[in-house]
Amino acid sequence: RVLFRDGTELYGDVVMPFFGLSPSVEFMLGSGVDIERGLLVDPALRTTTEGIYAAGDVCQIWSDAERRYRFYYGWKNVRAMGDLAARNITGSSDPWVPAQDEKLHISGDGKIQSPFWEYA
């Protein structure tokens, strides 16, 4: 159980706080690639600069369904991004599909906020 100062309670089998997720994008400053909290990419992992792709937890992928950029963390996702970026660099234009972990499913109430990332 998580009890907030305002009296709100959340119940779950496990509570796992995540914090400090701040991608290192300093190496791309001045490159021409658009950056928010991460490198901005389209669903094919193309950055806003022609010929440059990005993969991994350093990039924010555009979600047509949510109409915003979002991060996808975890080994399965970043590995899948590497595979997708390689395919697309070599001529495909396949879109991003988030990987699902068969053993761990994470959900939240959508109210988590941080200056570095957000959960929605």
C-alpha positions in Angstrom: 0.0 0.0 0.0 1.2 3.5 -0.8 -0.3 6.3 1.3 0.1 9.9 0.0 0.1 13.1 2.1 -3.4 14.0 0.8 -4.8 10.7 2.2 -5.0 9.0 -1.2 -4.1 5.3 -1.1 -2.9 3.0 -3.9 -2.9 -0.8 -3.5 -0.8 -3.3 -5.4 1.1 -6.6 -5.1 4.4 -4.8 -5.5 5.5 -1.2 -5.4 8.6 -0.4 -7.4 9.7 3.3 -7.3 11.7 4.4 -10.4 13.7 7.6 -10.3 16.8 9.1 -11.8 16.1 8.1 -15.4 17.8 10.9 -17.3 19.2 10.0 -20.7 22.7 11.4 -21.5 22.1 13.5 -24.6 24.9 16.0 -24.2 27.0 14.4 -26.9 24.3 15.3 -29.5 23.9 19.0 -28.5 24.7 21.2 -31.5 24.2 18.3 -33.9 20.9 19.5 -35.3 18.9 16.6 -33.9 15.9 17.8 -32.0 16.1 17.0 -28.3 13.6 17.3 -25.4 14.5 14.9 -22.6 15.8 12.5 -25.2 16.6 12.4 -28.9 13.3 12.8 -30.8 12.6 10.1 -33.3 9.6 9.1 -35.5 8.1 5.5 -35.2 10.8 4.3 -37.7 13.5 5.6 -35.3 14.6 8.4 -37.6 15.7 11.6 -35.9 14.7 15.0 -37.1 18.1 15.2 -39.0 18.1 13.2 -42.3 20.3 10.1 -42.2 20.5 9.9 -38.4 18.7 7.2 -36.5 18.5 6.6 -32.7 17.8 3.6 -30.6 17.7 2.8 -26.9 16.6 4.6 -23.8 18.2 7.8 -25.0 15.4 8.4 -27.5 11.8 9.5 -27.3 9.6 7.8 -29.9 6.6 9.6 -31.4 3.3 7.9 -30.5 0.6 8.7 -33.0 -2.0 7.2 -30.6 -0.9 9.5 -27.7 0.1 12.4 -29.9 3.4 12.9 -28.0 6.9 11.5 -27.7 7.5 8.9 -25.1 10.3 6.7 -23.7 10.4 3.0 -23.7 12.8 1.5 -21.1 14.0 -2.0 -20.4 16.3 -4.5 -22.1 13.6 -6.0 -24.4 12.6 -2.6 -25.7 16.1 -1.3 -26.3 17.2 -4.5 -27.9 14.2 -4.4 -30.2 15.0 -0.8 -31.0 18.5 -1.8 -32.1 17.1 -4.4 -34.4 14.5 -2.0 -35.8 17.0 0.8 -36.4 19.3 -1.7 -38.3 16.5 -2.8 -40.5 15.4 0.7 -41.2 18.9 2.0 -41.9 19.2 -0.7 -44.5 16.1 0.2 -46.4 13.0 -0.8 -44.5 10.6 1.6 -42.9 9.0 -0.6 -40.2 7.3 1.2 -37.3 8.2 0.8 -33.6 6.1 -1.8 -31.7 6.8 -1.9 -27.9 8.1 -5.2 -26.5 6.2 -6.8 -23.7 7.8 -8.7 -20.9 6.0 -12.0 -20.3 6.9 -12.1 -16.6 6.6 -8.5 -15.5 3.8 -6.2 -16.2 4.1 -2.6 -14.9 1.1 -0.3 -14.6 0.4 2.9 -12.7 -2.2 5.5 -12.1 -0.8 8.0 -14.6 -0.1 10.7 -12.0 3.7 10.2 -11.6 5.6 13.4 -12.5 9.3 14.3 -12.5 11.4 17.0 -14.1 13.2 14.2 -16.0 10.4 11.9 -17.1 6.8 11.1 -16.7 4.6 8.1 -16.5 1.4 8.2 -18.4 
